[in-house]
């Protein structure tokens, strides 16, 4: 609570009008400080967006009820910090994304490999078909096999949950057969890993909803 000075008819100042600090303004500043988490994942981008919305709402409420609420400075601080850290975090994520993709390779995601359900008969997106025989880069998880060292060929899947004991069967387009080129070999990794190389597409395999391997990468790069 703060005290708002007011004057009598003789010019004397009296203190007695109390104004509450806007909780929306305080919440905006808290979300603004937490917005630093945006540098770690796009998932946290909702935090600065919430800070911006709360800051705007706080300013509006304070403007509508000036005799009851205070905290305009807190609201502006929360809004500015949220916006600034959102821009900073997003820039860091974009920079990190493109820095890990080797020069001359096109970055892909497993989502981009899936057919559009609104396009009748589509098995493989046209944008992906245009990348056949071109170098691509994608991150995923190695499907556990019999070997753990000296691996030359394996299946890459979108999440770590896709293992031998999963209850949900993987769609054909959710798997990529990766073959390491030349003398390259790798060990089994349980964490997210990136692989790059020439993309091969087998349209007949894509016609099989399950059990096919329409996507293959002849990998000459991994990290």
N, C-alpha and C positions, 0 to 999 in steps of 0.2 A: 504494500500500500504506500502511496505517496501523498503528500499534502500539497494541495493547490492553493497558493496565496490569493486572496480576494480583498478588495478595498471597500471601505465604508464610504458614506457620502462625504465625510470630512477628509478622505484621502488616507486614512489609517489602514494598514494591512492587517488582515486577520487570517489565521490559519485554521481550517476546519473542514474544508472540502477534500475528501479523500478520493483518490483514484487508484483502482487496482491495476497491477501490472498484467498485461494481456498474457494469458497462458499460451495462446497461439504464437505469440512473439517468442516466448521462451522455448516452446517446442520447435519453432523454426530454427532457432540458433543451435539447439541440440542436434537436430537433423543436419544442420550445416556442418558442424564439427565432425559428425559421423560420416559425412560425405567423402572423407578421405579414403574410405573403404572402396570407392569406385575404381581405384587403380588396380585392384586385385581381380575384379570380374564384372562383366556386364550385368550380372545378377544384382549387384549392389547399386546400379544406376537408379533404382527406384527411390533410394534414400535422398539424394539431392533434389529429385523431382518433388518429393514430399516436402522438403524444406522450402522450396520455391513456392509451392502452393500454400503452405501454412503461413509463409511470410506475407504473401499477397492478401490472404484472408485476414491476417492480423492487422495490416495497414488499413484495410477496409473497415474493420470493426472499430479500430481506434478513431478513424475519421468519422464514423457514424455516431460514436458515443464519446466525444472528447471530454465530457465532464465526468465520465465513469472509468475510462480506461487510459492507461499510459503504456509506454514501451515501444514507441515508434522507432527508437534507435536500435533496440534489440531485434525488431522485425526486419529493419533494413539490413542489419548485420547478418541475420540468418539467411535472408534472401540472397545477398551478395556472396556470402561464403558458400552457400549451396550451389549457386550458379558457377562461381569460380572453380570450385573443386569438381563439379560435374564436367566442365570443359577440360580441366587438367586431367582428370581420370580417364575420360574418353580418349583424349589425345594419346595418353600413355598406352592404352589398350590397343588403339589402332596402330601405333608405332611398333609395339611389340608383335602384333599380328603380322605386319608386313616385313619386319626384320627377320622373323623366323622362316619366311618363305624364301627359298633361294631364287636368285635372279634367273629369269627365263622360265619359271614354273608358274602355272596358274593355280591359285589356292582353291580348293574344293572343300565342301562339307558333306556329311552323309545326308543332310536334309536336301541338298541340291541334287543328289543322285536319285531321289524318289520321284516317281511319276506324279503328275498333277491329276488328282481324282476328278477334276472338272473337265479334263480333256479325254473324251471317249477313246478307248483303244490305245492310249499312250502307255508304253512300258518303260521307255527311257526318255527323259527330257531332251528336247531338240538342242538346247544349249550344251548338254553333255555330249551328245552325238557329234557336235562340231569340234569337240576336244579330242576325238579319237586320234591316236598316233602322235599326240602332242604331250609335252611334259606337264604333269600336274603334281600338286602337293596336297596331302591330306593327313589329318591327325586322327588317331583312333587307338583301339586296344587290341592287342594280339590275342586271338582265340587260343586257349591252352591246347597244346598238342603233346605228343609223346616225348619230344626232345625239349631240353631247356638251354642247350648250348649248340653252337655251330649250325644254327637254323638258316636254311636257304629259301624256304618257302613256307608261308603261313597265311591264315585268314585274318583280315583286319575287320573289326566290328565297331559300332559307334559308342558303346558304353561298357564299363567294366562289369555291369550286371549280366552281360551276354556271355555266359560261360557254359561249361558242359552240363551244369545242373539247373539251368534256367527252365522255368515252366513254359515261357512263351517261345514259340518257334520263330527263328529269324526269317525274315523275308529274303528272297534272293538278292534284292537290291540293297539290303543292309549288310552285305558281306562283300569284301574285296579280296581276291586272291593276289597276294603280293609275292613276287619272285625276285630275289636279290640278284642283280647282274654281276658278272665277272667273278672276282674273288671275294665279294662282300658276303659276310655272314653276320648273324646277330644272335643274341641270347634272348630267352623269353623275358618279357617285361610286363609287369602288372600295372604299370603306370601309363599315362597317355604318351604316345610316341608319334613322331611325324615321319612320313616316307614320301619320296618323290621319284617320279620316273614316267615313262611312256604309258599312256592309258590305252588299254585294249578293251573293246566292247564286243560281246557276243549276243546279238539280238535274239537268237534262238533260246539261249539260256534265260534271257529276261522274260520270255513268255511263260516260264515256270514261276508261279508265285512263290513257291518254296523249293529249296533243294538245288537251285541253280546258282551259277557263278557268272553273271553277265559282265561284271567289272573285274579287270585284271590290270595290275601295274607291274611293269618291269622296272624295279626300283634301282636307281643308281645313287640315291641320296637318302640319308636317314639322320634323325637327331632325336 
